[in-house]
Amino acid sequence: DRRCCADVALAAAHGLELVLLKPRRLMNINGLSVASAAEIYNFRPEDIYLVHDDLDKALGKVAIKLGGSAR
C-alpha cells in the first residue's frame, strides 16, 4: 500500500478482521508506516500488536510483552 509505505494483507480469523502490515521503511522509522495504516484502516493504538524477530531468543521461543522499551 503506497499510502503507508508497507505491504498490507487483509485477513479474518476467529471472527476478527486483521490488517497485517510489513513496513518497507528503515527499522527506526517503521512507526510512520504503522501510524499511517492506523489512520487509513481506522484502528486504535490498543488494537496494534507488534511481531518481530529477536536473535537473542532460541528458535521457536515466543515472548509477549505489554508495553515498555525494546529490552
C-alpha positions in Angstrom: 0.0 0.0 0.0 1.7 3.2 -1.2 -0.3 5.3 1.3 1.5 3.8 4.3 4.7 2.5 2.5 4.1 -1.1 3.5 3.0 -4.4 2.3 -0.6 -5.0 3.5 -2.7 -8.1 3.7 -6.3 -8.1 5.0 -7.4 -11.3 6.7 -10.0 -12.7 9.1 -9.6 -15.2 11.9 -11.9 -16.3 14.7 -14.4 -13.6 13.8 -11.8 -10.8 13.8 -10.8 -8.6 10.9 -7.0 -8.4 10.6 -4.7 -5.9 8.9 -1.2 -7.5 8.5 1.4 -4.8 7.9 5.0 -5.2 6.8 6.6 -1.7 6.6 9.1 -1.1 3.8 10.9 1.7 5.7 14.1 1.5 7.7 13.7 0.0 11.1 13.9 3.2 13.1 11.1 4.9 11.1 8.6 2.0 10.8 6.3 3.9 13.2 5.4 6.2 10.3 4.0 3.3 8.4 2.1 2.0 11.4 0.7 5.4 12.1 -0.4 5.9 8.5 -2.0 2.4 8.4 -3.8 3.1 11.7 -5.4 6.2 10.1 -6.2 4.5 6.8 -7.7 1.4 8.3 -9.2 3.1 11.3 -7.7 1.3 14.3 -6.5 2.5 17.7 -3.1 2.1 19.3 -4.6 -0.6 21.7 -5.5 -2.6 18.6 -1.9 -2.9 17.4 0.2 -6.0 18.1 3.9 -5.8 17.1 5.6 -9.0 15.9 9.3 -9.1 15.3 12.3 -11.4 15.2 14.8 -11.5 18.1 18.2 -13.1 17.6 18.6 -13.2 21.4 15.8 -15.8 21.7 16.1 -19.5 20.8 14.4 -20.6 17.6 10.7 -21.3 18.3 10.6 -19.2 21.5 7.8 -16.7 21.8 7.6 -13.8 24.3 4.7 -11.5 24.9 5.4 -8.0 26.3 2.8 -5.4 27.2 4.5 -2.0 26.7 7.9 -0.7 27.6 11.1 -0.4 25.7 12.7 -2.8 23.2 14.6 -4.7 26.0 
